[in-house]
Amino acid sequence: MPQGSLRASEVTLQPASSTRKSRHSEYVRHDPRPRGYSSSHVHGGRPLISSGCGRENAPESSRAAGKRPTPDYGYSAQNVIEPLPSYEDEVPPSSKHAPGAKLDFRYRVMNRPHEYFVEGTVFIKLHTEEAGSTSASDTFGFSTVAYDGRVYSQLRRFVVVKPRPKEFYCLCVPITTYSGKGTMKKGVDKNAHTIIYTGDRVPPKLAGEREMRKAPLRVIPDGPEEMLDPMSRINLGKPYPVEWNNRVKPIGRLDAASRVQLMAYWRSLVNAS
C-alpha cells in the first residue's frame, strides 16, 4: 500500500461543505485519526507510549528520511491496571482474586491532597502491616519482605481525623467489621468504637454492644457502589498515618453533623490519653 494511503475501514464519508467542491462525488474523504497517528503504534486498540515523542527518540530510518516522528499519546499497555471489583475490607480475598491481583484504575494519588485529605474524608487504600507470630500465612495477603519479615496486606477503609499538611500526611482512623462480629470480637474496646454507616437508617447494634454509647456517624457516599457494610465500626482509638503520595480510592465524606461529632470524639480521646 503506498505510504500515506488509508484503508477502507479507516475512512468515513462526510457530506461535503457547500463551499467545497468535489469532482467525483458530493462527499469528501475524512480521516478520523488524530494528526500524526500511526496504526503501527497501536496495541490492543490503544496507542503505546515510548520514552518520548521528540525527534531525538524517533527511529533511525525516520531521522534519516527527515520524517516527523509519530507522537505518543500517554498510554502504555504494560502499565495497564486491570479493573477489578472492589471487596470489603478485612475479608480474605483468596476466593475472589488470584495472587497477583492489582489495584484498579480508581486507586490513584490525589492531585490536590491538601484539599482532599480533610477532616471527615473517607477512602479505601491498600494497607500493609507486620503479621503477628500467630497469624496463619497460608492465605492470600501475606508476603515475605526484607530481613525475613512477614507482612499482611488488605484493602482497608479510613476516615481522616487530623490533616498534617506541612508533613504531607494525615492521621486517620480505620473502619472495620471485625469479620462481621462488630465490637463483640474478643479484646475490642467498645468505648473507642461507634457505628459508621451509609444510607438513611442507622444499622442496629448487636445484643452485646450496649457499652458502645457513642452516637453513630453517617457517611455520604460518592456513589451507590460505595455503601458500607451494616457491621462497619470505626475505631477511634487506633490512628494510622497515611502519606499523601499513597494511592487511594475515594469513598465519600461524613455529613456535617457527623463530622462535628467525629472531631469531638477525637479530641476527647486525645485529651484522655
C-alpha positions in Angstrom: 0.0 0.0 0.0 1.6 3.4 -0.9 2.8 5.5 2.0 0.1 7.8 3.5 -2.8 5.8 1.9 -5.8 4.9 4.1 -7.5 1.6 4.5 -11.2 1.5 3.6 -12.1 0.7 7.2 -10.3 3.8 8.4 -12.1 6.2 6.1 -15.5 7.6 6.7 -17.6 9.7 4.3 -19.0 13.1 5.3 -21.2 15.4 3.4 -19.1 18.0 1.6 -19.3 21.6 2.7 -21.4 23.8 0.5 -18.3 25.9 -0.2 -16.1 22.9 -1.1 -16.4 21.1 -4.4 -15.6 17.5 -5.3 -15.1 16.4 -8.9 -16.0 12.8 -8.2 -18.7 12.8 -5.6 -20.8 15.0 -3.3 -18.8 13.5 -0.4 -15.2 14.2 0.7 -13.0 11.8 2.5 -12.4 12.3 6.2 -9.7 10.7 8.3 -10.9 10.2 11.8 -7.4 9.5 13.3 -5.6 12.3 15.1 -2.9 14.2 13.3 0.3 12.2 13.4 -1.4 9.0 14.3 0.2 5.7 13.2 -1.6 2.4 13.3 1.8 0.8 13.9 1.7 2.4 17.4 -1.5 0.6 18.4 -1.6 -2.4 20.7 -4.9 -3.8 21.6 -6.6 -0.7 20.2 -4.6 1.6 22.4 -1.7 3.9 21.4 1.5 2.9 23.1 3.8 5.2 25.0 7.6 5.3 24.5 10.4 7.2 26.2 9.4 10.4 24.3 7.9 11.8 21.2 10.7 14.1 20.1 12.8 13.8 17.0 15.7 12.5 19.1 13.6 9.4 20.0 12.5 8.7 16.5 13.7 5.6 14.7 16.9 5.9 12.7 15.0 5.4 9.5 12.7 8.3 10.3 15.6 10.6 11.2 17.5 9.7 8.1 14.5 10.3 5.9 13.7 13.6 7.6 10.3 12.4 8.6 8.4 13.9 11.5 8.3 11.4 14.4 4.9 10.0 15.4 3.7 11.5 18.7 2.8 9.3 21.7 -0.5 9.6 23.5 0.4 8.6 27.0 -0.8 5.1 27.3 1.4 2.0 27.9 -0.1 -1.4 27.5 2.3 -2.9 30.0 1.3 -0.3 32.6 -2.5 -1.0 32.4 -4.1 -1.7 35.8 -6.9 -4.1 35.0 -10.3 -3.3 36.6 -11.2 -5.5 39.5 -14.4 -5.4 41.5 -14.0 -3.9 44.9 -14.4 -6.1 48.0 -15.0 -5.5 51.7 -12.0 -4.7 53.9 -10.5 -7.4 56.1 -12.4 -10.1 54.1 -9.8 -12.6 52.8 -9.9 -12.1 49.1 -8.5 -15.5 48.2 -11.9 -16.7 47.0 -12.3 -13.6 44.9 -8.9 -12.7 43.4 -5.9 -14.8 42.5 -2.5 -13.9 43.8 -1.0 -11.1 41.7 -4.3 -9.1 41.6 -3.7 -5.3 41.1 -5.5 -2.2 42.3 -7.8 -1.0 39.6 -7.8 2.5 38.0 -9.9 4.0 40.7 -7.0 3.9 43.1 -4.9 7.0 42.5 -2.6 9.6 44.0 -4.6 12.7 44.6 -3.6 15.8 42.6 -4.5 18.2 45.4 -4.0 16.2 48.6 -4.3 19.3 50.8 -7.8 19.8 49.6 -8.8 16.1 49.6 -7.4 14.9 52.9 -9.6 17.0 55.2 -11.4 16.0 58.4 -14.2 13.6 57.7 -12.9 12.3 54.3 -13.5 8.5 53.8 -11.3 6.5 51.5 -10.0 3.0 50.9 -6.4 2.0 50.4 -4.0 -0.9 50.4 -2.9 -1.2 54.0 0.2 -3.3 55.0 1.4 -4.1 58.5 3.6 -6.6 60.1 1.9 -10.0 60.6 1.6 -11.4 64.1 3.5 -14.5 65.0 0.3 -16.5 65.4 -1.2 -15.3 62.1 -1.9 -18.0 59.5 0.3 -17.4 56.5 -1.3 -19.8 54.1 -4.0 -17.3 52.9 -3.9 -14.6 50.3 -2.4 -11.3 51.5 0.7 -12.5 53.3 4.1 -11.6 51.9 7.7 -12.1 52.9 9.8 -8.9 52.9 13.4 -7.9 53.8 15.1 -9.3 56.9 12.8 -12.4 56.6 9.8 -10.4 57.8 6.2 -11.2 57.2 3.5 -8.7 56.4 -0.2 -8.8 55.7 -1.8 -6.6 53.1 -5.5 -5.8 52.8 -7.9 -3.2 51.5 -9.0 -1.1 54.4 -11.2 2.0 54.8 -10.1 5.0 56.7 -11.5 8.4 57.9 -9.3 11.4 58.2 -9.2 13.0 61.7 -6.1 15.1 61.6 -4.5 16.6 58.4 -0.8 17.3 58.6 -0.2 19.5 55.5 3.3 20.6 56.5 4.4 17.0 56.8 2.4 15.8 53.7 0.4 13.2 55.6 -2.7 12.8 57.7 -3.8 10.8 60.7 -6.7 8.5 60.0 -8.8 6.0 62.0 -9.8 2.7 60.5 -13.3 1.3 59.6 -13.6 -2.4 60.2 -16.3 -5.1 60.6 -14.2 -7.4 62.7 -15.2 -10.2 60.3 -18.9 -9.5 60.9 -18.6 -9.7 64.7 -18.7 -5.9 65.3 -17.2 -5.0 68.7 -18.2 -8.4 70.1 -14.7 -9.6 68.9 -12.5 -10.5 71.9 -10.2 -7.7 73.1 -12.1 -4.9 71.3 -12.6 -1.7 73.4 -16.3 -0.8 72.8 -15.9 2.7 74.3 -13.4 3.5 71.5 -15.8 2.4 68.7 -19.1 3.5 67.2 -21.2 2.6 64.2 -20.4 4.2 60.9 -22.9 3.8 58.1 -24.3 4.9 54.8 -28.0 5.4 53.9 -30.9 6.9 55.8 -31.2 4.4 58.6 -28.8 3.6 61.4 -28.0 -0.2 61.5 -28.9 -1.8 64.8 -26.3 -2.7 67.4 -25.7 -6.3 68.3 -27.1 -7.5 71.6 -23.7 -7.4 73.3 -22.8 -3.9 72.1 -24.6 -1.9 74.8 -21.4 -0.4 76.1 -20.8 1.3 72.7 -22.6 4.5 73.6 -21.1 7.0 71.1 -23.6 8.3 68.5 -23.3 6.7 65.0 -21.6 8.6 62.2 -23.2 8.9 58.8 -21.2 8.8 55.5 -22.4 10.4 52.3 -21.0 8.0 49.7 -19.7 9.2 46.3 -21.8 6.5 44.6 -24.2 3.6 45.3 -21.4 1.1 44.9 -19.7 2.6 48.0 -22.2 1.6 50.6 -20.7 0.4 53.9 -21.4 -3.0 55.4 -24.0 -2.7 58.2 -21.5 -4.2 60.6 -19.0 -1.4 60.0 -17.4 0.1 63.1 -15.0 3.0 63.4 -12.1 2.5 65.8 -11.3 6.0 67.2 -8.6 4.7 69.4 -6.2 3.4 66.8 -5.0 6.2 64.4 -2.7 5.5 61.5 -0.6 7.9 59.5 -1.4 7.9 55.8 1.1 9.5 53.4 -0.3 11.8 50.7 1.5 10.0 47.9 -0.3 6.7 48.6 -2.9 5.6 46.1 -6.4 5.8 47.5 -10.0 5.2 46.2 -12.5 7.9 47.3 -15.5 6.5 49.3 -17.3 9.7 50.5 -17.4 12.1 53.3 -19.1 12.4 56.7 -22.1 14.7 56.7 -21.8 18.0 58.6 -23.3 16.8 61.9 -21.2 13.6 61.9 -18.0 15.5 61.1 -18.5 17.7 64.1 -19.3 14.7 66.3 -16.2 12.8 65.0 -13.9 15.7 65.9 -15.4 15.9 69.4 -14.8 12.2 69.9 -11.3 12.5 68.6 -10.4 15.5 70.9 -11.9 13.6 73.8 -9.7 10.6 73.2 -6.6 12.6 72.6 -7.0 14.6 75.8 -7.6 11.4 77.8 -4.5 9.7 76.5 
